[in-house]
Amino acid sequence: MNTESCLIGGCTEPLYAPAGTRSLCKEHFIHFVNWRKKKGGLGMFKKYSAQTMEERDTLVEEWANSVMTTTTS
């Protein structure tokens, strides 16, 4: 059984897709994809797909910080 939880602290939903070297639930994954799309459109998708997992972690961390900020406000 997988004991890993969603990257967003406090989320108890089942894992859905990878984000960098960690995983997200379906709701947070969709939110992440929409955030990437707004941040850079098609160029961001191409850039993200060409990145290493460590480089992706930086983008995911930036997004996760924005999620944490909006949920605590």
N, CA, C and O atoms as a Tripos MOL2 file, in Angstrom:
@<TRIPOS>MOLECULE
protein
  292   291    73     0     0
PROTEIN
NO_CHARGES

@<TRIPOS>ATOM
      1 N           0.8310   -1.1780    0.0000 N.3       1 MET1
      2 CA          0.0000    0.0000    0.0000 C.3       1 MET1
      3 C           0.8770    1.2430    0.0000 C.2       1 MET1
      4 O           1.8820    1.3020    0.7070 O.2       1 MET1
      5 N           0.4960    2.2250   -0.7880 N.am      2 ASN2
      6 CA          1.2430    3.4640   -0.9010 C.3       2 ASN2
      7 C           0.8650    4.3990    0.2530 C.2       2 ASN2
      8 O          -0.3060    4.7320    0.4340 O.2       2 ASN2
      9 N           1.8700    4.8160    1.0270 N.am      3 THR3
     10 CA          1.6070    5.6980    2.1640 C.3       3 THR3
     11 C           1.8360    7.1650    1.8160 C.2       3 THR3
     12 O           1.6160    8.0400    2.6550 O.2       3 THR3
     13 N           2.2700    7.4420    0.6000 N.am      4 GLU4
     14 CA          2.5110    8.8200    0.1740 C.3       4 GLU4
     15 C           1.1780    9.5600    0.0600 C.2       4 GLU4
     16 O           0.1700    8.9880   -0.3560 O.2       4 GLU4
     17 N           1.1890   10.8250    0.4330 N.am      5 SER5
     18 CA         -0.0280   11.6230    0.3410 C.3       5 SER5
     19 C           0.1820   12.7660   -0.6410 C.2       5 SER5
     20 O           1.2910   12.9890   -1.1250 O.2       5 SER5
     21 N          -0.8780   13.4750   -0.9260 N.am      6 CYS6
     22 CA         -0.8460   14.6150   -1.8290 C.3       6 CYS6
     23 C           0.1940   15.6290   -1.3420 C.2       6 CYS6
     24 O           0.3670   15.8310   -0.1400 O.2       6 CYS6
     25 N           0.8650   16.2460   -2.2800 N.am      7 LEU7
     26 CA          1.8880   17.2410   -1.9960 C.3       7 LEU7
     27 C           1.3560   18.3830   -1.1250 C.2       7 LEU7
     28 O           2.0900   18.9330   -0.3030 O.2       7 LEU7
     29 N           0.0920   18.7330   -1.3040 N.am      8 ILE8
     30 CA         -0.5120   19.8170   -0.5380 C.3       8 ILE8
     31 C          -0.8470   19.3020    0.8540 C.2       8 ILE8
     32 O          -1.6430   18.3760    1.0080 O.2       8 ILE8
     33 N          -0.2480   19.8960    1.8430 N.am      9 GLY9
     34 CA         -0.4290   19.4600    3.2290 C.3       9 GLY9
     35 C          -1.8860   19.4840    3.6460 C.2       9 GLY9
     36 O          -2.6130   20.4270    3.3320 O.2       9 GLY9
     37 N          -2.3120   18.4510    4.3520 N.am     10 GLY10
     38 CA         -3.6820   18.3610    4.8350 C.3      10 GLY10
     39 C          -4.6460   17.7210    3.8530 C.2      10 GLY10
     40 O          -5.7790   17.4220    4.2300 O.2      10 GLY10
     41 N          -4.2480   17.5020    2.6280 N.am     11 CYS11
     42 CA         -5.1190   16.8740    1.6270 C.3      11 CYS11
     43 C          -5.0840   15.3610    1.8300 C.2      11 CYS11
     44 O          -4.0120   14.7620    1.9040 O.2      11 CYS11
     45 N          -6.2560   14.7540    1.9170 N.am     12 THR12
     46 CA         -6.3330   13.3100    2.1550 C.3      12 THR12
     47 C          -6.8820   12.5430    0.9540 C.2      12 THR12
     48 O          -7.1660   11.3490    1.0570 O.2      12 THR12
     49 N          -7.0300   13.2170   -0.1750 N.am     13 GLU13
     50 CA         -7.5420   12.5580   -1.3780 C.3      13 GLU13
     51 C          -6.4950   11.5790   -1.9210 C.2      13 GLU13
     52 O          -5.3010   11.7550   -1.6760 O.2      13 GLU13
     53 N          -6.9300   10.5510   -2.6530 N.am     14 PRO14
     54 CA         -5.9670    9.5870   -3.2310 C.3      14 PRO14
     55 C          -5.1040   10.2430   -4.3080 C.2      14 PRO14
     56 O          -5.5220   11.1990   -4.9620 O.2      14 PRO14
     57 N          -3.9030    9.7180   -4.4770 N.am     15 LEU15
     58 CA         -2.9820   10.2580   -5.4720 C.3      15 LEU15
     59 C          -3.5050   10.0170   -6.8800 C.2      15 LEU15
     60 O          -4.1490    9.0050   -7.1580 O.2      15 LEU15
     61 N          -3.2130   10.9750   -7.7650 N.am     16 TYR16
     62 CA         -3.7290   10.9080   -9.1320 C.3      16 TYR16
     63 C          -2.6080   10.9820  -10.1620 C.2      16 TYR16
     64 O          -2.5570   10.1620  -11.0790 O.2      16 TYR16
     65 N          -1.7060   11.9580  -10.0200 N.am     17 ALA17
     66 CA         -0.6820   12.1550  -11.0390 C.3      17 ALA17
     67 C           0.5860   12.7410  -10.4250 C.2      17 ALA17
     68 O           0.5320   13.3790   -9.3740 O.2      17 ALA17
     69 N           1.7310   12.5250  -11.0830 N.am     18 PRO18
     70 CA          2.9790   13.0790  -10.5650 C.3      18 PRO18
     71 C           3.0860   14.5850  -10.8120 C.2      18 PRO18
     72 O           2.5480   15.1230  -11.7800 O.2      18 PRO18
     73 N           3.7890   15.2290   -9.9140 N.am     19 ALA19
     74 CA          4.1520   16.6430  -10.0750 C.3      19 ALA19
     75 C           5.5830   16.7430   -9.5890 C.2      19 ALA19
     76 O           5.8270   16.7710   -8.3830 O.2      19 ALA19
     77 N           6.5200   16.7980  -10.4980 N.am     20 GLY20
     78 CA          7.9140   16.7260  -10.0950 C.3      20 GLY20
     79 C           8.1920   15.3480   -9.5300 C.2      20 GLY20
     80 O           7.8230   14.3430  -10.1390 O.2      20 GLY20
     81 N           8.8300   15.2860   -8.3850 N.am     21 THR21
     82 CA          9.1510   13.9940   -7.7780 C.3      21 THR21
     83 C           8.1110   13.5710   -6.7430 C.2      21 THR21
     84 O           8.2660   12.5240   -6.1140 O.2      21 THR21
     85 N           7.0580   14.3620   -6.5550 N.am     22 ARG22
     86 CA          5.9740   14.0400   -5.6200 C.3      22 ARG22
     87 C           4.6900   13.8540   -6.4270 C.2      22 ARG22
     88 O           4.7160   13.9300   -7.6550 O.2      22 ARG22
     89 N           3.5740   13.6110   -5.7500 N.am     23 SER23
     90 CA          2.3090   13.3650   -6.4420 C.3      23 SER23
     91 C           1.2070   14.2490   -5.8850 C.2      23 SER23
     92 O           1.2820   14.7420   -4.7590 O.2      23 SER23
     93 N           0.1800   14.4330   -6.7080 N.am     24 LEU24
     94 CA         -0.9710   15.2510   -6.3480 C.3      24 LEU24
     95 C          -2.2590   14.4590   -6.4930 C.2      24 LEU24
     96 O          -2.3240   13.4950   -7.2560 O.2      24 LEU24
     97 N          -3.2860   14.8710   -5.7550 N.am     25 CYS25
     98 CA         -4.6140   14.3000   -5.9600 C.3      25 CYS25
     99 C          -5.1840   14.9010   -7.2520 C.2      25 CYS25
    100 O          -4.6000   15.8260   -7.8170 O.2      25 CYS25
    101 N          -6.2970   14.3880   -7.7070 N.am     26 LYS26
    102 CA         -6.8690   14.8290   -8.9780 C.3      26 LYS26
    103 C          -7.2140   16.3240   -8.9650 C.2      26 LYS26
    104 O          -6.9030   17.0370   -9.9190 O.2      26 LYS26
    105 N          -7.8490   16.7970   -7.8970 N.am     27 GLU27
    106 CA         -8.2530   18.2050   -7.8220 C.3      27 GLU27
    107 C          -7.0400   19.1370   -7.8760 C.2      27 GLU27
    108 O          -7.0500   20.1290   -8.6050 O.2      27 GLU27
    109 N          -6.0010   18.8210   -7.1080 N.am     28 HIS28
    110 CA         -4.8080   19.6610   -7.1050 C.3      28 HIS28
    111 C          -4.0320   19.5430   -8.4150 C.2      28 HIS28
    112 O          -3.4280   20.5190   -8.8610 O.2      28 HIS28
    113 N          -4.0400   18.3680   -9.0360 N.am     29 PHE29
    114 CA         -3.3720   18.2070  -10.3240 C.3      29 PHE29
    115 C          -4.0280   19.0920  -11.3840 C.2      29 PHE29
    116 O          -3.3330   19.7670  -12.1450 O.2      29 PHE29
    117 N          -5.3430   19.0930  -11.4370 N.am     30 ILE30
    118 CA         -6.0560   19.9400  -12.4050 C.3      30 ILE30
    119 C          -5.7620   21.4090  -12.1320 C.2      30 ILE30
    120 O          -5.5520   22.1880  -13.0620 O.2      30 ILE30
    121 N          -5.7470   21.7860  -10.8570 N.am     31 HIS31
    122 CA         -5.4080   23.1570  -10.4780 C.3      31 HIS31
    123 C          -4.0050   23.5110  -10.9450 C.2      31 HIS31
    124 O          -3.7790   24.6110  -11.4480 O.2      31 HIS31
    125 N          -3.0460   22.5760  -10.7800 N.am     32 PHE32
    126 CA         -1.6670   22.7890  -11.1970 C.3      32 PHE32
    127 C          -1.5620   22.9740  -12.7110 C.2      32 PHE32
    128 O          -0.8710   23.8790  -13.1780 O.2      32 PHE32
    129 N          -2.2390   22.1300  -13.4710 N.am     33 VAL33
    130 CA         -2.2030   22.2380  -14.9330 C.3      33 VAL33
    131 C          -2.7850   23.5850  -15.3840 C.2      33 VAL33
    132 O          -2.2300   24.2340  -16.2710 O.2      33 VAL33
    133 N          -3.8920   24.0000  -14.7800 N.am     34 ASN34
    134 CA         -4.4710   25.3010  -15.1270 C.3      34 ASN34
    135 C          -3.5210   26.4480  -14.7760 C.2      34 ASN34
    136 O          -3.4130   27.4120  -15.5330 O.2      34 ASN34
    137 N          -2.8420   26.3540  -13.6510 N.am     35 TRP35
    138 CA         -1.8760   27.3700  -13.2340 C.3      35 TRP35
    139 C          -0.7290   27.4600  -14.2420 C.2      35 TRP35
    140 O          -0.3210   28.5560  -14.6260 O.2      35 TRP35
    141 N          -0.2070   26.2910  -14.6720 N.am     36 ARG36
    142 CA          0.8670   26.2800  -15.6730 C.3      36 ARG36
    143 C           0.3990   26.9160  -16.9590 C.2      36 ARG36
    144 O           1.1350   27.6800  -17.5840 O.2      36 ARG36
    145 N          -0.8350   26.6030  -17.3650 N.am     37 LYS37
    146 CA         -1.3780   27.1380  -18.6130 C.3      37 LYS37
    147 C          -1.4780   28.6650  -18.5340 C.2      37 LYS37
    148 O          -1.1090   29.3590  -19.4820 O.2      37 LYS37
    149 N          -1.9700   29.1850  -17.4180 N.am     38 LYS38
    150 CA         -2.0880   30.6370  -17.2520 C.3      38 LYS38
    151 C          -0.7170   31.3000  -17.1630 C.2      38 LYS38
    152 O          -0.5320   32.4240  -17.6280 O.2      38 LYS38
    153 N           0.2210   30.6090  -16.5750 N.am     39 LYS39
    154 CA          1.5610   31.1680  -16.3840 C.3      39 LYS39
    155 C           2.3250   31.3120  -17.6930 C.2      39 LYS39
    156 O           3.0980   32.2570  -17.8510 O.2      39 LYS39
    157 N           2.1280   30.4020  -18.6230 N.am     40 GLY40
    158 CA          2.9390   30.4920  -19.8280 C.3      40 GLY40
    159 C           2.3500   29.8620  -21.0630 C.2      40 GLY40
    160 O           3.0220   29.8090  -22.0930 O.2      40 GLY40
    161 N           1.1370   29.3870  -21.0070 N.am     41 GLY41
    162 CA          0.5120   28.8020  -22.1890 C.3      41 GLY41
    163 C           1.2650   27.5980  -22.7130 C.2      41 GLY41
    164 O           1.8730   26.8470  -21.9500 O.2      41 GLY41
    165 N           1.2180   27.4240  -24.0230 N.am     42 LEU42
    166 CA          1.8430   26.2700  -24.6690 C.3      42 LEU42
    167 C           3.3440   26.2300  -24.4130 C.2      42 LEU42
    168 O           3.9260   25.1550  -24.2680 O.2      42 LEU42
    169 N           3.9710   27.4020  -24.3560 N.am     43 GLY43
    170 CA          5.4120   27.4600  -24.0970 C.3      43 GLY43
    171 C           5.7790   26.8340  -22.7680 C.2      43 GLY43
    172 O           6.8090   26.1700  -22.6510 O.2      43 GLY43
    173 N           4.9370   27.0440  -21.7620 N.am     44 MET44
    174 CA          5.2030   26.4670  -20.4430 C.3      44 MET44
    175 C           5.0640   24.9480  -20.4800 C.2      44 MET44
    176 O           5.8390   24.2430  -19.8340 O.2      44 MET44
    177 N           4.0860   24.4360  -21.2280 N.am     45 PHE45
    178 CA          3.9300   22.9830  -21.3460 C.3      45 PHE45
    179 C           5.1580   22.3660  -22.0050 C.2      45 PHE45
    180 O           5.6520   21.3310  -21.5570 O.2      45 PHE45
    181 N           5.6490   22.9990  -23.0660 N.am     46 LYS46
    182 CA          6.8350   22.4770  -23.7480 C.3      46 LYS46
    183 C           8.0580   22.5520  -22.8440 C.2      46 LYS46
    184 O           8.8550   21.6160  -22.7910 O.2      46 LYS46
    185 N           8.2040   23.6730  -22.1310 N.am     47 LYS47
    186 CA          9.3340   23.8310  -21.2130 C.3      47 LYS47
    187 C           9.2700   22.7780  -20.1120 C.2      47 LYS47
    188 O          10.2800   22.1470  -19.8010 O.2      47 LYS47
    189 N           8.1000   22.5830  -19.5240 N.am     48 TYR48
    190 CA          7.9290   21.6300  -18.4330 C.3      48 TYR48
    191 C           8.2410   20.2080  -18.8870 C.2      48 TYR48
    192 O           8.8870   19.4480  -18.1660 O.2      48 TYR48
    193 N           7.7840   19.8540  -20.0770 N.am     49 SER49
    194 CA          8.0070   18.4860  -20.5610 C.3      49 SER49
    195 C           9.4810   18.2140  -20.8400 C.2      49 SER49
    196 O           9.9070   17.0590  -20.8210 O.2      49 SER49
    197 N          10.2630   19.2580  -21.1000 N.am     50 ALA50
    198 CA         11.6850   19.0790  -21.3890 C.3      50 ALA50
    199 C          12.5550   19.1450  -20.1430 C.2      50 ALA50
    200 O          13.7620   18.9160  -20.2210 O.2      50 ALA50
    201 N          11.9610   19.4540  -18.9950 N.am     51 GLN51
    202 CA         12.7310   19.6050  -17.7670 C.3      51 GLN51
    203 C          12.9900   18.2710  -17.0760 C.2      51 GLN51
    204 O          12.2610   17.2960  -17.2620 O.2      51 GLN51
    205 N          14.0590   18.2630  -16.2690 N.am     52 THR52
    206 CA         14.3210   17.1030  -15.4180 C.3      52 THR52
    207 C          13.3500   17.1680  -14.2390 C.2      52 THR52
    208 O          12.7080   18.1950  -14.0190 O.2      52 THR52
    209 N          13.2420   16.0850  -13.4890 N.am     53 MET53
    210 CA         12.3470   16.0600  -12.3360 C.3      53 MET53
    211 C          12.7630   17.1070  -11.3050 C.2      53 MET53
    212 O          11.9020   17.7240  -10.6780 O.2      53 MET53
    213 N          14.0490   17.3140  -11.1210 N.am     54 GLU54
    214 CA         14.5130   18.3090  -10.1590 C.3      54 GLU54
    215 C          14.1060   19.7160  -10.5980 C.2      54 GLU54
    216 O          13.7150   20.5320   -9.7640 O.2      54 GLU54
    217 N          14.1930   20.0060  -11.8950 N.am     55 GLU55
    218 CA         13.7720   21.3070  -12.4130 C.3      55 GLU55
    219 C          12.2620   21.4770  -12.2700 C.2      55 GLU55
    220 O          11.7840   22.5760  -11.9860 O.2      55 GLU55
    221 N          11.5210   20.4070  -12.4640 N.am     56 ARG56
    222 CA         10.0670   20.4640  -12.3010 C.3      56 ARG56
    223 C           9.6910   20.7480  -10.8490 C.2      56 ARG56
    224 O           8.7230   21.4580  -10.5760 O.2      56 ARG56
    225 N          10.4640   20.1880   -9.9260 N.am     57 ASP57
    226 CA         10.1910   20.4070   -8.5040 C.3      57 ASP57
    227 C          10.1610   21.8940   -8.1650 C.2      57 ASP57
    228 O           9.3560   22.3230   -7.3380 O.2      57 ASP57
    229 N          11.0280   22.6800   -8.7950 N.am     58 THR58
    230 CA         11.0710   24.1190   -8.5470 C.3      58 THR58
    231 C           9.7540   24.7700   -8.9490 C.2      58 THR58
    232 O           9.2190   25.5950   -8.2090 O.2      58 THR58
    233 N           9.2280   24.4060  -10.1140 N.am     59 LEU59
    234 CA          7.9440   24.9500  -10.5680 C.3      59 LEU59
    235 C           6.8080   24.4990   -9.6680 C.2      59 LEU59
    236 O           5.9360   25.2940   -9.3150 O.2      59 LEU59
    237 N           6.8140   23.2310   -9.2980 N.am     60 VAL60
    238 CA          5.7600   22.6920   -8.4340 C.3      60 VAL60
    239 C           5.8010   23.3770   -7.0720 C.2      60 VAL60
    240 O           4.7570   23.6710   -6.4900 O.2      60 VAL60
    241 N           7.0020   23.6310   -6.5660 N.am     61 GLU61
    242 CA          7.1410   24.3180   -5.2770 C.3      61 GLU61
    243 C           6.5700   25.7350   -5.3590 C.2      61 GLU61
    244 O           5.8930   26.1860   -4.4350 O.2      61 GLU61
    245 N           6.8410   26.4300   -6.4540 N.am     62 GLU62
    246 CA          6.2850   27.7760   -6.6520 C.3      62 GLU62
    247 C           4.7620   27.7270   -6.6530 C.2      62 GLU62
    248 O           4.1100   28.5480   -6.0070 O.2      62 GLU62
    249 N           4.1960   26.7650   -7.3780 N.am     63 TRP63
    250 CA          2.7390   26.6160   -7.4190 C.3      63 TRP63
    251 C           2.1860   26.2440   -6.0450 C.2      63 TRP63
    252 O           1.1810   26.8050   -5.6060 O.2      63 TRP63
    253 N           2.8360   25.3040   -5.3690 N.am     64 ALA64
    254 CA          2.3550   24.8630   -4.0570 C.3      64 ALA64
    255 C           2.3480   26.0220   -3.0670 C.2      64 ALA64
    256 O           1.4370   26.1290   -2.2450 O.2      64 ALA64
    257 N           3.3490   26.8850   -3.1370 N.am     65 ASN65
    258 CA          3.3690   28.0620   -2.2600 C.3      65 ASN65
    259 C           2.2060   28.9760   -2.5540 C.2      65 ASN65
    260 O           1.6480   29.5690   -1.6310 O.2      65 ASN65
    261 N           1.8150   29.1110   -3.8280 N.am     66 SER66
    262 CA          0.6660   29.9550   -4.1630 C.3      66 SER66
    263 C          -0.6260   29.3190   -3.6660 C.2      66 SER66
    264 O          -1.5450   30.0350   -3.2670 O.2      66 SER66
    265 N          -0.7160   27.9950   -3.6810 N.am     67 VAL67
    266 CA         -1.9020   27.3030   -3.1560 C.3      67 VAL67
    267 C          -1.9760   27.4880   -1.6500 C.2      67 VAL67
    268 O          -3.0430   27.7850   -1.1130 O.2      67 VAL67
    269 N          -0.8610   27.3150   -0.9690 N.am     68 MET68
    270 CA         -0.8260   27.4760    0.4870 C.3      68 MET68
    271 C          -1.2250   28.9000    0.8800 C.2      68 MET68
    272 O          -1.9450   29.1000    1.8580 O.2      68 MET68
    273 N          -0.7540   29.8850    0.1140 N.am     69 THR69
    274 CA         -1.0570   31.2850    0.4190 C.3      69 THR69
    275 C          -2.5330   31.5690    0.2470 C.2      69 THR69
    276 O          -3.1270   32.2620    1.0730 O.2      69 THR69
    277 N          -3.1440   31.0410   -0.8220 N.am     70 THR70
    278 CA         -4.5670   31.3220   -1.0680 C.3      70 THR70
    279 C          -5.4750   30.5570   -0.1220 C.2      70 THR70
    280 O          -6.5740   31.0220    0.1780 O.2      70 THR70
    281 N          -5.0430   29.3900    0.3570 N.am     71 THR71
    282 CA         -5.9020   28.6260    1.2620 C.3      71 THR71
    283 C          -5.8360   29.1420    2.6920 C.2      71 THR71
    284 O          -6.7720   28.9400    3.4660 O.2      71 THR71
    285 N          -4.7420   29.8050    3.0540 N.am     72 THR72
    286 CA         -4.6280   30.3460    4.4000 C.3      72 THR72
    287 C          -5.1860   31.7520    4.5240 C.2      72 THR72
    288 O          -5.3950   32.2450    5.6320 O.2      72 THR72
    289 N          -5.4280   32.3960    3.3970 N.am     73 SER73
    290 CA         -5.9550   33.7740    3.4160 C.3      73 SER73
    291 C          -7.4250   33.7990    3.7130 C.2      73 SER73
    292 O          -8.0250   34.8730    3.7660 O.2      73 SER73
@<TRIPOS>BOND
     1     1     2 1
     2     2     3 1
     3     3     4 2
     4     3     5 am
     5     5     6 1
     6     6     7 1
     7     7     8 2
     8     7     9 am
     9     9    10 1
    10    10    11 1
    11    11    12 2
    12    11    13 am
    13    13    14 1
    14    14    15 1
    15    15    16 2
    16    15    17 am
    17    17    18 1
    18    18    19 1
    19    19    20 2
    20    19    21 am
    21    21    22 1
    22    22    23 1
    23    23    24 2
    24    23    25 am
    25    25    26 1
    26    26    27 1
    27    27    28 2
    28    27    29 am
    29    29    30 1
    30    30    31 1
    31    31    32 2
    32    31    33 am
    33    33    34 1
    34    34    35 1
    35    35    36 2
    36    35    37 am
    37    37    38 1
    38    38    39 1
    39    39    40 2
    40    39    41 am
    41    41    42 1
    42    42    43 1
    43    43    44 2
    44    43    45 am
    45    45    46 1
    46    46    47 1
    47    47    48 2
    48    47    49 am
    49    49    50 1
    50    50    51 1
    51    51    52 2
    52    51    53 am
    53    53    54 1
    54    54    55 1
    55    55    56 2
    56    55    57 am
    57    57    58 1
    58    58    59 1
    59    59    60 2
    60    59    61 am
    61    61    62 1
    62    62    63 1
    63    63    64 2
    64    63    65 am
    65    65    66 1
    66    66    67 1
    67    67    68 2
    68    67    69 am
    69    69    70 1
    70    70    71 1
    71    71    72 2
    72    71    73 am
    73    73    74 1
    74    74    75 1
    75    75    76 2
    76    75    77 am
    77    77    78 1
    78    78    79 1
    79    79    80 2
    80    79    81 am
    81    81    82 1
    82    82    83 1
    83    83    84 2
    84    83    85 am
    85    85    86 1
    86    86    87 1
    87    87    88 2
    88    87    89 am
    89    89    90 1
    90    90    91 1
    91    91    92 2
    92    91    93 am
    93    93    94 1
    94    94    95 1
    95    95    96 2
    96    95    97 am
    97    97    98 1
    98    98    99 1
    99    99   100 2
   100    99   101 am
   101   101   102 1
   102   102   103 1
   103   103   104 2
   104   103   105 am
   105   105   106 1
   106   106   107 1
   107   107   108 2
   108   107   109 am
   109   109   110 1
   110   110   111 1
   111   111   112 2
   112   111   113 am
   113   113   114 1
   114   114   115 1
   115   115   116 2
   116   115   117 am
   117   117   118 1
   118   118   119 1
   119   119   120 2
   120   119   121 am
   121   121   122 1
   122   122   123 1
   123   123   124 2
   124   123   125 am
   125   125   126 1
   126   126   127 1
   127   127   128 2
   128   127   129 am
   129   129   130 1
   130   130   131 1
   131   131   132 2
   132   131   133 am
   133   133   134 1
   134   134   135 1
   135   135   136 2
   136   135   137 am
   137   137   138 1
   138   138   139 1
   139   139   140 2
   140   139   141 am
   141   141   142 1
   142   142   143 1
   143   143   144 2
   144   143   145 am
   145   145   146 1
   146   146   147 1
   147   147   148 2
   148   147   149 am
   149   149   150 1
   150   150   151 1
   151   151   152 2
   152   151   153 am
   153   153   154 1
   154   154   155 1
   155   155   156 2
   156   155   157 am
   157   157   158 1
   158   158   159 1
   159   159   160 2
   160   159   161 am
   161   161   162 1
   162   162   163 1
   163   163   164 2
   164   163   165 am
   165   165   166 1
   166   166   167 1
   167   167   168 2
   168   167   169 am
   169   169   170 1
   170   170   171 1
   171   171   172 2
   172   171   173 am
   173   173   174 1
   174   174   175 1
   175   175   176 2
   176   175   177 am
   177   177   178 1
   178   178   179 1
   179   179   180 2
   180   179   181 am
   181   181   182 1
   182   182   183 1
   183   183   184 2
   184   183   185 am
   185   185   186 1
   186   186   187 1
   187   187   188 2
   188   187   189 am
   189   189   190 1
   190   190   191 1
   191   191   192 2
   192   191   193 am
   193   193   194 1
   194   194   195 1
   195   195   196 2
   196   195   197 am
   197   197   198 1
   198   198   199 1
   199   199   200 2
   200   199   201 am
   201   201   202 1
   202   202   203 1
   203   203   204 2
   204   203   205 am
   205   205   206 1
   206   206   207 1
   207   207   208 2
   208   207   209 am
   209   209   210 1
   210   210   211 1
   211   211   212 2
   212   211   213 am
   213   213   214 1
   214   214   215 1
   215   215   216 2
   216   215   217 am
   217   217   218 1
   218   218   219 1
   219   219   220 2
   220   219   221 am
   221   221   222 1
   222   222   223 1
   223   223   224 2
   224   223   225 am
   225   225   226 1
   226   226   227 1
   227   227   228 2
   228   227   229 am
   229   229   230 1
   230   230   231 1
   231   231   232 2
   232   231   233 am
   233   233   234 1
   234   234   235 1
   235   235   236 2
   236   235   237 am
   237   237   238 1
   238   238   239 1
   239   239   240 2
   240   239   241 am
   241   241   242 1
   242   242   243 1
   243   243   244 2
   244   243   245 am
   245   245   246 1
   246   246   247 1
   247   247   248 2
   248   247   249 am
   249   249   250 1
   250   250   251 1
   251   251   252 2
   252   251   253 am
   253   253   254 1
   254   254   255 1
   255   255   256 2
   256   255   257 am
   257   257   258 1
   258   258   259 1
   259   259   260 2
   260   259   261 am
   261   261   262 1
   262   262   263 1
   263   263   264 2
   264   263   265 am
   265   265   266 1
   266   266   267 1
   267   267   268 2
   268   267   269 am
   269   269   270 1
   270   270   271 1
   271   271   272 2
   272   271   273 am
   273   273   274 1
   274   274   275 1
   275   275   276 2
   276   275   277 am
   277   277   278 1
   278   278   279 1
   279   279   280 2
   280   279   281 am
   281   281   282 1
   282   282   283 1
   283   283   284 2
   284   283   285 am
   285   285   286 1
   286   286   287 1
   287   287   288 2
   288   287   289 am
   289   289   290 1
   290   290   291 1
   291   291   292 2
@<TRIPOS>SUBSTRUCTURE
     1 MET1         2 RESIDUE 1 A MET
     2 ASN2         6 RESIDUE 1 A ASN
     3 THR3        10 RESIDUE 1 A THR
     4 GLU4        14 RESIDUE 1 A GLU
     5 SER5        18 RESIDUE 1 A SER
     6 CYS6        22 RESIDUE 1 A CYS
     7 LEU7        26 RESIDUE 1 A LEU
     8 ILE8        30 RESIDUE 1 A ILE
     9 GLY9        34 RESIDUE 1 A GLY
    10 GLY10       38 RESIDUE 1 A GLY
    11 CYS11       42 RESIDUE 1 A CYS
    12 THR12       46 RESIDUE 1 A THR
    13 GLU13       50 RESIDUE 1 A GLU
    14 PRO14       54 RESIDUE 1 A PRO
    15 LEU15       58 RESIDUE 1 A LEU
    16 TYR16       62 RESIDUE 1 A TYR
    17 ALA17       66 RESIDUE 1 A ALA
    18 PRO18       70 RESIDUE 1 A PRO
    19 ALA19       74 RESIDUE 1 A ALA
    20 GLY20       78 RESIDUE 1 A GLY
    21 THR21       82 RESIDUE 1 A THR
    22 ARG22       86 RESIDUE 1 A ARG
    23 SER23       90 RESIDUE 1 A SER
    24 LEU24       94 RESIDUE 1 A LEU
    25 CYS25       98 RESIDUE 1 A CYS
    26 LYS26      102 RESIDUE 1 A LYS
    27 GLU27      106 RESIDUE 1 A GLU
    28 HIS28      110 RESIDUE 1 A HIS
    29 PHE29      114 RESIDUE 1 A PHE
    30 ILE30      118 RESIDUE 1 A ILE
    31 HIS31      122 RESIDUE 1 A HIS
    32 PHE32      126 RESIDUE 1 A PHE
    33 VAL33      130 RESIDUE 1 A VAL
    34 ASN34      134 RESIDUE 1 A ASN
    35 TRP35      138 RESIDUE 1 A TRP
    36 ARG36      142 RESIDUE 1 A ARG
    37 LYS37      146 RESIDUE 1 A LYS
    38 LYS38      150 RESIDUE 1 A LYS
    39 LYS39      154 RESIDUE 1 A LYS
    40 GLY40      158 RESIDUE 1 A GLY
    41 GLY41      162 RESIDUE 1 A GLY
    42 LEU42      166 RESIDUE 1 A LEU
    43 GLY43      170 RESIDUE 1 A GLY
    44 MET44      174 RESIDUE 1 A MET
    45 PHE45      178 RESIDUE 1 A PHE
    46 LYS46      182 RESIDUE 1 A LYS
    47 LYS47      186 RESIDUE 1 A LYS
    48 TYR48      190 RESIDUE 1 A TYR
    49 SER49      194 RESIDUE 1 A SER
    50 ALA50      198 RESIDUE 1 A ALA
    51 GLN51      202 RESIDUE 1 A GLN
    52 THR52      206 RESIDUE 1 A THR
    53 MET53      210 RESIDUE 1 A MET
    54 GLU54      214 RESIDUE 1 A GLU
    55 GLU55      218 RESIDUE 1 A GLU
    56 ARG56      222 RESIDUE 1 A ARG
    57 ASP57      226 RESIDUE 1 A ASP
    58 THR58      230 RESIDUE 1 A THR
    59 LEU59      234 RESIDUE 1 A LEU
    60 VAL60      238 RESIDUE 1 A VAL
    61 GLU61      242 RESIDUE 1 A GLU
    62 GLU62      246 RESIDUE 1 A GLU
    63 TRP63      250 RESIDUE 1 A TRP
    64 ALA64      254 RESIDUE 1 A ALA
    65 ASN65      258 RESIDUE 1 A ASN
    66 SER66      262 RESIDUE 1 A SER
    67 VAL67      266 RESIDUE 1 A VAL
    68 MET68      270 RESIDUE 1 A MET
    69 THR69      274 RESIDUE 1 A THR
    70 THR70      278 RESIDUE 1 A THR
    71 THR71      282 RESIDUE 1 A THR
    72 THR72      286 RESIDUE 1 A THR
    73 SER73      290 RESIDUE 1 A SER
